Amino acid sequence: MSDFELPVTRYAQSGDINIAYQVMGNGPVDIIMVPGFISHVEFMHEMIGYTSFLRRLSAFARVVTFDKRGQGLSDRAHGIAPLEQRMDDVRAIMDEIRSQRAVLFGFSEGCPMSILFAATYPNASRKSSSSGASPDLPIMPAISKRESAGGCRIGVRATASTP
């Protein structure tokens, strides 16, 4: 892929919703970038540094970005989907690209879902990393105490700085 070429947008079926996603690279590790509050797989490339960040990751991994249901190029949905349904969207993308295990990298609002996915599907999750998570989100205490059937224990470590 040249510096001017962008990845092709594809769609995975999750229930009756089409989820837009893009794939960069073909390394041995799959990294799924779980978006925060807003997502648009094609428009995000307009942000300075975003595409070069993904290209650096794609030098050693297969990097997947996607639009959450109801946002960007994914189908519109009624209301806000629960975390479990959004986890199914990630699972649908993994099935579509034939990914057995992936690293989930959650940003902001994508953090709780990434952590819950790792706890629910420990065999499908290599690791879960989060950036911009808030331990004050209502879901975080429940996630931090959750233990999945596969024995994957999830702990939440919060760091904060004060002025």
C-alpha positions in Angstrom: 0.0 0.0 0.0 1.5 3.3 -1.1 1.5 6.4 1.1 -1.4 7.8 -0.9 -3.5 4.6 -1.0 -6.1 4.2 1.7 -7.6 0.8 2.8 -10.8 -0.4 1.2 -14.0 -0.1 3.3 -15.7 -3.5 3.7 -18.8 -4.6 5.6 -19.5 -7.4 8.1 -23.0 -8.5 8.9 -23.9 -8.3 12.6 -27.6 -9.4 13.0 -29.4 -7.1 10.6 -26.8 -4.3 10.7 -23.8 -3.8 8.3 -20.7 -2.8 10.2 -18.1 -0.8 8.1 -14.5 -1.8 8.6 -11.0 -1.4 7.1 -8.0 -3.6 7.2 -4.3 -2.5 6.9 -1.3 -4.8 6.9 -1.1 -8.6 7.0 1.1 -9.3 10.0 0.7 -12.4 12.3 -1.1 -10.4 15.0 -4.6 -8.9 14.6 -5.2 -5.5 16.3 -8.7 -4.3 16.4 -9.1 -0.6 17.1 -12.3 -0.1 19.1 -13.5 3.5 18.6 -14.7 5.9 21.2 -17.7 8.2 21.1 -17.5 9.0 17.3 -16.2 6.9 14.4 -15.9 7.2 10.6 -13.4 4.8 9.1 -12.8 7.0 6.0 -13.0 10.4 7.5 -10.6 9.5 10.3 -7.8 9.4 7.7 -8.1 13.2 7.4 -6.8 13.5 11.0 -3.1 14.4 11.0 -1.0 11.4 12.1 -3.9 8.9 12.2 -3.0 7.0 9.0 0.7 7.1 9.7 0.0 5.6 13.2 -2.0 2.8 11.6 0.7 2.2 8.9 3.3 1.8 11.6 1.2 -0.8 13.4 0.5 -2.5 10.1 4.2 -3.1 9.6 4.0 -6.0 12.0 0.2 -6.6 12.4 -3.1 -6.7 10.6 -4.9 -3.6 11.9 -8.7 -3.4 11.8 -10.6 -0.2 12.3 -14.4 0.0 12.2 -17.4 2.2 12.6 -19.7 1.4 15.5 -23.3 0.6 14.6 -25.2 3.8 13.9 -22.1 5.8 13.1 -19.9 6.6 10.1 -20.5 4.2 7.2 -22.2 1.5 9.4 -25.9 1.1 9.2 -28.1 3.3 11.4 -29.6 1.6 14.4 -32.4 2.6 16.7 -31.3 3.7 20.2 -28.0 2.9 21.8 -27.0 -0.7 21.6 -25.9 -2.4 24.8 -22.3 -3.4 25.2 -23.1 -7.1 24.5 -24.6 -6.2 21.1 -21.5 -4.1 20.3 -19.3 -7.0 21.3 -21.2 -9.0 18.7 -20.2 -6.4 16.1 -16.5 -7.0 16.8 -17.1 -10.7 16.7 -18.8 -10.4 13.3 -15.8 -8.5 12.0 -13.4 -11.1 13.4 -15.5 -13.9 11.7 -15.5 -12.0 8.4 -11.7 -11.6 8.3 -11.2 -15.1 9.8 -9.4 -13.8 12.9 -9.1 -16.4 15.7 -7.5 -14.1 18.3 -7.0 -10.4 18.4 -5.6 -7.6 20.5 -8.4 -5.1 21.2 -7.2 -1.5 21.5 -10.1 0.6 23.0 -10.3 4.3 22.9 -12.4 6.4 25.3 -16.0 4.9 25.1 -14.5 1.8 23.3 -12.6 0.9 26.5 -15.4 -0.8 28.5 -16.5 -2.8 25.5 -12.9 -4.0 24.8 -12.5 -5.1 28.4 -15.9 -6.8 28.5 -15.1 -8.6 25.2 -11.8 -9.8 26.6 -13.6 -11.1 29.8 -16.4 -12.7 27.8 -14.2 -14.2 25.0 -10.8 -14.9 26.6 -9.9 -17.4 23.8 -10.6 -14.8 21.1 -8.6 -12.1 22.9 -4.8 -11.9 23.0 -4.8 -8.7 25.0 -6.9 -5.7 25.7 -5.4 -2.2 25.9 -7.3 1.0 26.7 -6.6 4.6 26.2 -8.7 7.4 27.7 -10.9 5.1 29.9 -12.5 6.5 32.9 -12.9 4.4 36.0 -15.9 6.4 36.9 -18.0 5.0 34.1 -21.0 3.1 35.5 -19.9 -0.1 33.7 -16.3 -0.2 35.0 -16.9 -1.6 38.5 -19.0 -4.5 37.0 -16.3 -5.2 34.4 -13.5 -5.1 36.9 -15.1 -7.8 39.1 -16.3 -10.0 36.2 -14.7 -13.4 35.6 -15.6 -15.2 32.4 -16.2 -18.8 32.0 -12.8 -19.2 30.5 -11.2 -17.9 33.7 -10.0 -14.6 32.3 -9.8 -12.2 35.2 -10.1 -8.5 34.3 -8.6 -5.8 36.5 -8.9 -2.1 35.9 -6.0 0.1 36.9 -6.7 3.8 36.9 -4.1 6.5 36.9 -5.0 10.1 37.3 -3.2 13.3 37.8 -4.3 16.3 39.7 -3.4 19.9 38.8 
